[in-house]
Amino acid sequence: MVASEVRTLASRSAQAAKEIEGLIGASVSLIEQGSEEVIAAGSTMNEIVDAVKRVTDIMLDIAAASDEQSRGIVQVSQAISEMDKVTQQNASLVEEASAAAASLEEQAARLTQAVDAFHLQDTGATMRSSFL
């Protein structure tokens, strides 16, 4: 009877060893699969990091371009302000020139009236000879 129990025990041990071998094989397979997935995840993470770096570079380029455009807008605004000042000065000069022209016209009219008072009639050759 002991021999039959030993055989049964040996048979069960052999069966358990086969099950353990199968479980170990399945575990190794799962570990290999998990390792491949970790490698794939690492690769995906590297791609994400690279994409973030590219986006960061693009954002820096956009920020630099925006800053440059902002400076350009400030320069244009200053130029427009300067042009406005010059236009106002020109308008003032035009008013002054207009007033001066009107004053000169008035003075010319008065001079014409004054000269008309001294208008002499031509008496011919006798007048001319008296001035010579």
C-alpha positions in Angstrom: 0.0 0.0 0.0 2.8 2.3 0.7 4.1 1.7 -2.8 0.8 2.6 -4.4 0.7 5.8 -2.4 4.2 6.6 -3.4 3.3 6.1 -7.1 0.2 8.3 -6.7 2.3 10.9 -5.0 4.9 10.7 -7.7 2.2 10.9 -10.4 0.8 14.0 -8.7 4.2 15.5 -8.3 4.9 15.0 -12.0 1.5 16.5 -12.9 2.2 19.5 -10.6 5.7 19.9 -12.1 4.1 20.0 -15.6 1.5 22.6 -14.4 4.3 24.7 -12.8 6.3 24.4 -16.0 3.2 25.7 -18.0 2.7 28.5 -15.6 6.3 29.5 -15.7 6.2 29.5 -19.6 3.0 31.6 -19.5 4.7 34.0 -17.0 7.8 34.3 -19.2 5.5 35.0 -22.2 3.6 37.6 -20.3 6.8 39.2 -19.1 8.2 39.3 -22.6 4.9 40.9 -23.9 5.0 43.4 -21.0 8.6 44.2 -21.8 7.7 44.9 -25.4 4.8 47.1 -24.3 7.2 49.0 -22.0 9.6 49.6 -24.9 6.7 50.7 -27.1 5.5 53.1 -24.4 9.0 54.5 -24.0 9.2 55.1 -27.7 5.8 56.8 -27.6 6.9 58.9 -24.7 10.1 59.9 -26.6 7.9 60.9 -29.6 5.7 63.0 -27.3 8.7 64.7 -25.8 10.0 65.5 -29.3 6.6 66.9 -30.3 6.5 69.0 -27.2 10.0 70.4 -28.0 8.8 71.2 -31.5 5.7 72.9 -30.2 7.9 74.9 -27.7 10.2 76.0 -30.5 7.2 77.1 -32.6 5.8 79.0 -29.6 9.1 80.7 -29.1 9.2 81.7 -32.8 5.6 83.0 -32.5 6.5 85.0 -29.4 9.6 86.5 -31.2 7.6 87.4 -34.2 4.8 88.9 -32.1 7.4 91.0 -30.2 8.9 92.1 -33.5 5.5 93.1 -34.8 4.7 94.9 -31.6 7.9 97.0 -32.0 6.9 97.6 -35.6 3.5 98.8 -34.6 5.1 101.2 -32.0 7.4 102.6 -34.7 4.4 103.0 -37.1 2.5 104.8 -34.4 5.4 107.1 -33.6 5.7 107.8 -37.3 2.0 108.6 -37.6 2.3 110.9 -34.6 5.3 112.7 -36.1 3.4 113.1 -39.4 0.4 114.5 -37.5 2.7 117.1 -35.8 4.3 118.0 -39.2 0.8 118.3 -40.7 -0.3 120.6 -37.9 2.8 122.7 -38.3 2.2 122.9 -42.1 -1.3 124.0 -41.5 -0.1 126.7 -39.2 2.5 127.8 -41.7 -0.2 127.9 -44.4 -2.4 130.1 -42.2 0.6 132.4 -41.6 1.5 132.5 -45.3 -2.1 133.3 -46.1 -2.3 136.1 -43.6 1.1 137.4 -44.9 -0.2 137.3 -48.5 -3.4 139.1 -47.5 -1.3 141.7 -45.7 1.0 142.1 -48.8 -2.1 142.4 -51.0 -3.5 145.1 -48.8 -0.1 147.0 -48.7 0.1 146.7 -52.5 -3.3 148.2 -52.8 -2.3 151.1 -50.6 0.9 151.6 -52.4 -1.0 151.6 -55.7 -3.3 154.3 -54.3 -0.3 156.3 -53.0 1.5 156.1 -56.3 -1.7 157.1 -58.2 -1.6 160.4 -56.3 1.8 161.1 -57.8 0.8 160.2 -61.3 2.1 162.9 -63.8 0.9 163.5 -67.2 3.5 163.2 -69.9 4.2 166.7 -71.4 6.3 165.4 -74.1 10.0 166.1 -74.7 10.2 169.1 -72.4 9.6 167.0 -69.4 12.1 164.5 -70.4 14.8 167.0 -71.0 14.3 168.7 -67.6 15.1 165.4 -65.9 18.3 164.9 -67.9 
